[in-house]
């Protein structure tokens, strides 16, 4: 496979994800999945489900998830969950269509252990950890500029702090002794542009380009200064045949002055399965994902039908069942040390899709030379 060489002020980057970039060319805008705009104040479909699952990053997780969808690509999704290790998380995200604009936003608050890993190890053991409090919020008001093209103001806020630092022997460390586990914040405002012909929750076909540029205020443990950040996502879903579809995504982010506690991180379900969450971090990130879905059953009652026959209060949902094979790749960089080692993850899994688009997922992934990592949860992280 040919590599893509990206020249930047950091260094030359041999990013071998040309297959993903090439595949995006086939997700042509003409094959749109999205319906007409429409207000859709009525006709919302709502579903909620309690869950218990586990993954390699968080251990055993207990929670409740809910989703509401409406015509015109509107949706709201949220969850409240706690882990066996004492971590807590609440997240809400969604899109609402009004007469002349669309509100797109997400809010997440979480508290729990985060880890620092050595950069060279293949199958790393954490070197330090801390109890981290994190609040993230992002919202955009997008106006339709042309068919499937939206543009508008965008705001992003991030606050983080850390307590109870420990080394790998679980011995206490002084507060602020590790740069990654200090207080940090930024409040940025800018512009967001999005061209999209695929569904935001469960993309079956279509294409998306989503980019933002923001400027604002950066706060650290000792100073406050100006900052800017930019990010772009390219994604495409390609129907192949016989209930097969191919999803591809490329993501890039650049932060100018972000301090370690708020720098972009690589690893885990969102960016690179097979590596632990927060495996690497830096002010620059490049990541790619290629994923093939095969729907092996449509309208299957199975598990929920059996539960309904026992407990009539549980709906006998008809669900779609998918198998998934995927490849994740990415790397982080920073002007202070250049690019870190490129990370890879390959694996497979299953999806159970409850009507209309609530996804239950189970994945197993491995990085070259590493141990298998498991990711079981609610919602598709595309």
N, C-alpha and C positions, 0 to 999 in steps of 0.2 A: 504494500500500500504506500502510495506517495505521501510525503509529509507536507504540511503547510508551514512555511517559515514566516513568522511574524516579527518584524523588526520594531523595537520600541526603545525607549531610553533605558530600559532595564537590561535587555540583552536580546539575542536572537532566540526565538522560541520554536523548537521543532515539535509542533502540536499535531500528532498523527490522528486527526479525526476528519480527514478528507472525505471518507465515506459518508459521514453524517452531513457534511456541508453539501456534497454532491446530491444526496438524497433529497434535501430541501428544495432543490430545483424542480422536482416533480410534483410538489404540493402546490399546484397552480391555483391562483386566486379564483379562476372561473368555477371551480368545483366547491362552492360555498356550502357549509353546513348550517350556518346561522339562518333563522327565519327572519321575517320582516321585523321592523323596529317595534311598533306597538307599545302601548303603555302597560297593559297587563296588570292593572290594579286588582283585577279579580282573576279567578282561575288558578290561584296558587296551589301547588301540590306540596304537602308537608309530610315529612317522615322523620321519626326519631328512633334511636336504638341505643340501649345500654350495651357496654362491651367490656370484656376482660381479655387482654392479650399481652404479649411480651415481645421485646426485641433486644438485640445485643447491646444497644446503647442505654436503654432505660430500665431493663428488667421487666417485672410484672406491672401492668398498667390497668387501672380501673377507670371507666369514664362513661359519659353519655354524649352522643353526637346527634345533631339534628340538621336537616336540610330542607329548604323551601325553594321551589323553582316556579317560574312563570313564563308565559310566552314572551318572545322578544329577547331571549338570552339573559333574563333577570334571574338572580339566585342569591340566597343567603345560606351560609354554612357556618357551623360552630361546634365547639366541643368544650367540655370541662373534664379534666382528668387528673388523677393522682397516681404515683408510682409506689412500688413497694419500698423504694429507697427514700421516700419522703418528699419527692419533687411534686410540684403542682404546676398546672398550665391551663390557661383559658385562651381560646382563639375564636375570633369571628371574622369572616371575610365575605365579600359579596359584591354584586353590581345591581344598581337600581336605575331604571330608565324613567326620566321625566320628559316633559313635552319637548324641550330643546337641548337637553344635555343628559349625560349619564354619570352617575357617581360610582366610582370604583374604589374600594378600600379594604383594609385589613387591620386588625388590632390583635396583638398577642402579648399576654403577660405570663411570665414563667419564673419559677424559683426552683433551683436544684443544683446538683453537683455538675461542674464542668471540669474538663481535664486538659492537661498539657502533656504533649507527647514528644519523644525524640524525633528528629527529622530523618534520621538514617535507617532506623529499624524497619524491617519488612512487616513483622507482626508485633506492633509496639505494645509495651507496657507503660502505663502513664507514669510520668515523673512527678507531677504535682496536681493537686485539685483544689477547688474552692466551691463554696456555696454561693452561687451567682444569682442575682436578681436582675431580671431583664424585662424591659417594656419596649415594644416596637409598635409604631403606628404609621400608616401610609394611606393617603387618600388623594384622589384626582377627580377633577370635574372635566369631563371630556365632551367636546362639542363635535358634531358630525361635520367634517369638512368636505367629504365626498363619499361615494359609496364604499362602505367598510372602513373608511379612514376617519380617525378621531384625533383631536388635539385639544389640550387644555392645561390649566395650572395643576401642579402636583406638589404635595407637601409630605415630608418624611421626618419623623422624630424617633430617636433611639436613646434610651437611658439604661445604664447598666452599673451595677456595683457588686462587689464581692467581699465575702467574709469567710472566716474559718478556713484559712489556707493550711494545707497539709502537704508534706512531701510523700514520696512513694512508700515510706515506712510508717505513714500515718502519724508522723510527728508534726506538731503545730509549727507554723511559720509566721513571722511578723506580718501584719497587714501591709499591703502595698510593696511587699518584697519581690513580687513577680509582676512584671509590666502587664501581662495579659489579664491578671486578676486585680485590677484597680478600677477606680470610678471613671466613667466616660459617658459622653453624651454628644449628640449633634441634633440640630434643628435646621433643616434645609428646605428651600422652596425653589421651584423651577417649572419646567415645562415637560409634558409627556406627550408622546406621539405614538399612536397604535393603529396598525393596519391589520385587520383580522377577519378571516372568513371561516374560522372553525369555532366550535363550541368551547367555552372557557372551562367547563367542568369535565366533560368526557369527549375529547376531540376524536372524531371518527374520520373526518376528511377536512381538508382546507389548509390554510397557511396563516402565520402570524409574524409580524414584526412589531416589537414593543420596546420603545426606548425612552429614556428620561435623562435630563441634565438638571442638576440642582446646585444651588449655592446657599451658604448660610454660616451658621455659628457652630464651632466645635468647642466642647468643654472637656477638660481633662482633670486629673487629680490636682494639677498645680497651675494651669493656665487656661485662657480662653482665646481662640483665634479664628480667623477666616478659614473656610473649607469649601470644597466643591466635590461633587461625585457624579459619575455618569455610569449608566448601565444599559445593556441592550440584550434582548432575547429574540432569537430566530427559532421558529418551531413550525413543523409541518406534519400532518397526518395523511398518510397515503393509503387508500384502499387498494389491496392487491388482487385477491380473488378468494372465493370459497371461505368467506368469513375471516380472512386474514387482513390485517392492516399494520402499517409500519409507521411508528412515531419517531421523530427525530427532533432534538433540541440542541441549540448552541447558546451559551450564556457567557457574557463578559461584563466585568465591573471594574471601575477604576476610582479609587479614592485618593485625594491629594494629600491631606494632612491627618487622616484618621489615626487616632492613637490605638495601641494594641487591643484594648477591651472592646472596641467597636469595629475592628477591621473584619472584612469579609472572611468567612471560614469555609473550608472544604471538608467534605466527609458526611456520611450518614444518608438518610433517605432522600433528602432534598437535592443533593449534588452528586454524591459518589458512594453508592452502596458497595460494601466490602471493606470500607475504611471506617473507623469510628468517627462519630460526630466531632467536629473540631480538630480533625487530624492535622491540618495545616491552616495557617491564617496569614493574611497580608493585605496590602492595600490594592492589589490587583488579583483578579481571578479570571481564569478561562476554564470552561467546563462544557462537556458534550455528553449527550445521552441518546442512544439508539435502542429502540424497544419494539419488538414484534408481538402483536396480540393475535391470538387465534380463538375465536368464539366457538366453543365446543358444544354449547347447549343454549337454546333460546326458550324462554318461558318455562323454565324447570322449577317445579315446586319442591321436590326433594326434601331437604332438611326442614324448611319452614312448613311444608305440607304435613310432615310427620308431627311437628310441634303443635300445629293447629288441631290435629286429630286428638291430641292429648289435652291441650289447653286451648279452648275455643276462643279465648280472648286474644290470642296471638294471630295476626293475619297470615293467611296462606299465600304469601307473596310469590309471584312468578319472577324468577331471577334469571339473568344471563350468567353463564359461567365461561371464563376465559383462562387460557394458559398464556404465559408471558415469558419471553426470553429477552435479555437485555445486556447492554454493554455501556458502562459509564467510564468517563475519562476526564481528568482535570488536573490543574496545577495552580498554585498561588505564587505570587511574587511581591517584592518590595524593593524600592530603590536602595535600601540599606544593605541588602544581601543578595539581590538578584532573584532568579527563579528557583523555587524549590523543585524537588524531584517530581516528575509526572506520576500520577497515581492512576491505577486502572481497577475496574471491578466488573466481573461478569457473573451472571446468574440467571435464575428463572423463578417462576412463581405462579400463583393463581389469583384471579379476580372473581368476586361474586358481586354482581351489580343489581341492587334493589331499585325498584321503580321510584322516581324516574332515572336518577343518576348517582345515587349513593353507593359508593364502592367500598367493599371489604377486600383488603389485600393481604397476601402472604407471600413474601419473597425470601430467597436465600441467595447470598452473594459471597464471592470470595475474590480477594486480590492475589496476584501472583506470589506464591510463597507464604500466604497468610492463612488464617483460620476462617472457617465459614462464619458469616454474620447473618442474623435473622431479623426480618422486618415484617411485623404483623400489625395491621392497624386499619383505621377507617379513613377513606379519602384517597384519591389518586394523586400522587406527588409527581405531576408532569411539569 
